[in-house]
Amino acid sequence: MIKTLSLLFVSLGSTGCMTVTLPVPTAPHIRGQVVDAATRQPVPNAHITVNDTPSKQGVTLADGTFSIPDWRRWDFLTLGDHPEREFFSVTIDAPGYPQQTTQWTSETPEVAIRRN
């Protein structure tokens, strides 16, 4: 999703002003499920961290599902087109499993983790 930011520019020595609308990219709402790679059973209480935005985290419920709301991505605000990101690098830290880093994608929101 792309929201917009309107800025008002005032030029000194000029009586006119101009409004410029810039796109403000937002990262998508990340939803998915963490499962055990061998048994395909849900993994509860797994902590998920979005690696390029460590303040964005979630914890899986009893059924292994998680949800991380969308957020504004000011770090890549530039002029031009802003395609929505379709993947994020995430780190999963679950009880009984070694910490693992993997890709979350909107097409395959299930994340399988291994015990070894």
VENGI-V801895 format. One record per pair of residues at least 24 apart in sequence whose ideal C-beta (glycine too) atoms are under 6 Angstrom apart, sorted by the first residue. I is the first residue (numbers start at 1). J is the second residue. Records with the same first field share a line. If there is no record, write none. Layout:
I=J + J
//
This chain:
1=26
2=82
23=82
24=72
25=73 + 82
26=70 + 72
27=70 + 71 + 73
28=70
29=69 + 70
30=68
31=67
32=104 + 109 + 111
33=64 + 65 + 110
34=60 + 64 + 111
35=64 + 112
37=112 + 114
43=94
45=95
46=92 + 94
47=93
48=90 + 92
49=91
50=88 + 90
51=89 + 91
//
